[in-house]
Amino acid sequence: MRWLFSLFEATAKFEGLADNTRRDYRWLAGVLAAHDVNGLQLGTIPAKALKPRHADKIHADLRIARGAAAAHYACRYARRVWNWARRQEHVEANPWAGMELPGVAARKQRWTRAQIDAFAAKAVEMDWPSQALALRLGWRLGLRQADILGLTWTALDQRTLTTGKTGADVPLVADAYPDLKDALAATERGGVQVLICETTKAPWGGDHFRHIFREIAEAAGIPADLQWRDLRATAATELSDAGADVIALSTHTGHETTAMARRYARRTPEQFEAAARLRVEAEEREHLTDKRRNARRNVGKDPS
């Protein structure tokens, strides 16, 4: 099995994926390859020997050992690799197909303004001001971490960004937010990228950034289950709460579809109230129109 994963990772299809996706896929392949099956690592077992009942058992074991999300995505990735392998005639069947994997519950976490302020203050206190700026960029712009770390001054000046995951060109108007405009104005333009690591004097690497980010978050008292990726959902939710429709929301956050934008925007009482308010206002307008229509009909009639 390890050989099959290696073959897939050498393909142009794999190389064409976003950096973060390739990293995640390699991690999932490692999880599967290292999984113990009766004293043997799964990676050492011939791919052709795997049967559907084995795949079901692996999924059940991974749910216990790694959690529902890791088990779900590991089996989905395996299904993708076996689909490719079958086309290439490396295997005759896909044991991961038709598994009816249970869905992964959507995350509900989002950052509060107090948590954002606490993280930013702690980052500055710990001499990591670029981390404070990164958090503000992620929160305000609603972009993925890789796009924030790769953000250039040129992109900000030209007010457009090509996203790394989908290659979509999205508007980027950072000065629409006064606090972000001030934070960027106070940042020295010392390189091509906006975010420069204080110790290396170079753009942040992803692993180093995430390590320092978690250190700051822990020091600031941020819950462990609140992650960077939740900033994107926080931005989408706040935009929706403010009344932005899904077209404006997806334009702002760079989501390819309005359906995906809707998924990221957490459902809140504020959205319910806003929808109800629009409904009541429409009813009031209709009622007022009916009153005016009836008044015109009654003009000239004898009130007795």
N, C-alpha and C positions, 0 to 999 in steps of 0.2 A: 504493500500500500504506500509506503514511503516513496518508493520509486515512481508510482503513478502521480503522486502529488508533485514530485520534482519535475516530471515530464510536463505537467500542466503549467507549472510556474515558469517554464522555459518558453512558453508559447507567446506569440505576438498578442494574442487575446489577453493574456494575463498582464503582459507589459503595458498594454494600453489602458489598464485600469488606473484609477487615482492612487496616489502614494498611500493614503490612509487605508484604502480598500485592500491594496496588496499586503500591507502590514497586517491587517486584520485577518486576511485569508491565510497568511503564513502562520499566524498564531493559532488559528483554528486547525490547520493541518497538523501543527505540533501537538495540539491537545488530542486529536484523534490518533496520531501515530504513537503517542506515549501511553495511550489507554491500555490498561491491563486486561487481557482476556485469558483466563485460566493459566496465569503465569507467563504468558507471552505478550510482548508489546504488539499492539494492533499493526503498527508500521512494518513488522516483520512478516506478517501473514500475507500470502498471495492474494492480490485483489480479486482474482477470478474465484477464489474459494468463499468469498463473502456472500451469504444468502440473506433474503429479506428478514428472516427470523433473527439473524445475527444483528442486522441493522437496528431492529426494534429493541433488542436487548442492550445494545450500545447506547441508544438514546435514553433508555430508562436508567442505565447506570450513570450516564453523564449528568442527568437531571439531579441525581443524588450527590454526585461528587463535585459538580461544577455549577449547578443551578440551572433553572429552566431556560434562561436566555442563552447561555453558552451551549447547552445541549441542542437547542433549537437551531442556532446559527451554524453549529458544527455540522449537523446533519444536512442542512440546506446546502452548505458549501460542498459536502461530500456528494450530494445529489448532482450538483453542477459539474463537478469533476468527472463523475461517472458518465454523465450525459455526453461530455466531450470524449471520454475514453471509448465509449461505445461507438461513436461516430468514427473514431480512428481505429476501431477494431482491436483495441487493447483488451477489452472485456466484451462478453456476450450479452450481459444483462445489467440493469441498474438496480441493486438491492435497496437503494435509498428512495426509489420512486414509489409513490402511492402510500407513503407512511402516514398521511393524515396528521401531520405535526400540529400539535395545539399551538394556537397563536400566542405571541408574547404580549403581555399586558402593556399598554402604552404608559410611558412614564408620566407622572403627575407633578414632579418637582419643578419648582421655579424659584428664582431668586427674588428676594424682597429688596427694596431700596436700602433698608438698613444693613442687610448682608453685603450688598455691593459697596456701600460706604465703609463698612467695617473691613472688608478685604483690602480696599484701596488704601485705607489709612495704615493698615498693618504692613502692606507691601512697601509703602514709603518709609515706614519706621524701620523695616528690615533692609533698607537700601536697595530695593528692587522697584524703583518707580516705573520701569518699563512694564512690569507685571500689572501695576495699577492701570496704566494706559491700555494695555491689552484687554483687561477686563472691561473697561469702559467702551472700547471699540467693539468687543464681542456683544455686549449688552445693547448698545445703541444701534449698531448696524445689523445685528442678527445674523452674522455670517459664521461659517464653520471655522474651527480653530486654525486649520491649515491656511485658509484664505486670510485670516487675520495676521498670522505669523509671516506670511509672504507679502503682505500689503506694502505697496511702494508709494513714495511721495508722488511719483508720476501719476499713478492711478487716482490718488486724491485730487491732484491738480486737474486731471482730465475728467474727473467725476464719472468714471466708469471702471468696472472691474470684470475680468474674465475669471469665473470661478474655477477652482481646480478640479472639483469632482465631476461637474457636468459640462464644463467649457462654455457655459452661458455667459453672455455679456449683460451685466446688470448695472443700473444707475447707482452711483455712489456719491451722495451729497452729505458729507460729514458735517458741514457747517449748518445743516438744518437743525442741529442740536447745539444750543449755545454752550453747554458745559463741555461737549466734545470739541467744539471749535476752540475754546479757551485752552483745553488740555493739549491739543495739537499745536497751537500757537506757542505754547510754553516748551515744546519739545524741540531739541536741537536737530537739525537736518544733517546728521553725521554720516549718512550713507544712502544707499538706494532704498533699503527697507526702512519702514517707520520704526519698527521695534528692534532695538539693538540690546543685546545682553550686556549687563553692567560689568561682568567679569571677563568675558571673552572679547568684548568690543566688536562682536560679529553678530549677524542675525541669529536669532534663537533657533536651536535645533529642537525638534518636537519632543524627544524624550527628556531632554534637560529642562525644557519649559514646563512640561507636565510635572516633573519631580519638584521643581521649585514652587510651582503653583499649589501643589498639595501641601507643601510645608507651610506656605503662607496661610492657606485656608485653615489648616489645623490650628495655627497660632491665633487666627482671628476668630476661632470658635465656629467656623462654618461646618454644618453637619457633613459627615463623610459621604452620605448618599446624594449630596448636592454637587453636581459636576459641572465642568465647563460647558458641555453640550447643552445643559439646561438653560444657558444664556440665550440660545437661539429660540427655544420655546418661550422663554420669558419675553423676549422682544416681540414675537408673534402674538402672544397673549395680550400684551399691553397695547399693541397696535389694534387688535380686535376690540379690546375693551374701550379704546378711544373712538371707535366707530369706523375704522378703516374696513372697507369691503375686501373680499378675498383677492380681487384683482390688484388693488393697491398694496395689500399685504404681501402677496407673492412677488410683486415688483420690488418692494423694499427688501425682503429677505433673500430674494434670488431663488425661491422655490420654482421648479420647472412647471408644476401644475398647481391649480387652485386647490385640488383635493389634498395634496401634500401640505400646503399651507394651512389648510383647515386642521389637519392632523397635528401639526405642531402647535397651533393655538389652543391652549388648554381651555376647556369650557368653564366659564365663571358666572356667578350671579349677575355681575355687571353686564355681561353680554345678554343674558335673559332680560334684564331690566331695560337695556337699550332697545331690544327687539320689541318688548311690550310697549315701550314708550312710543315707538314708531307706529305701532298698531293702534294705540289709543289716539294718537294725533290724527291718524287717517280716519278713524271713526268720527272724531270731532269735526274734521273738515267735511266729511260726508253729511253729518248731521246739520252743520251750518248751511251747506249747499241745499239740503232739503228744505230748510226753513226759508231760505231766500226764494226758492222755487215756489213754495206754497204761498209766500207773501205776494209774489208777482201774480199768481193765479187769482188771488183774492182782491186785487186792485179793482176798484169800481163796483164791487159787489156790496149789496145792502147788508150791513152787519146784523140787521134784525132778522 
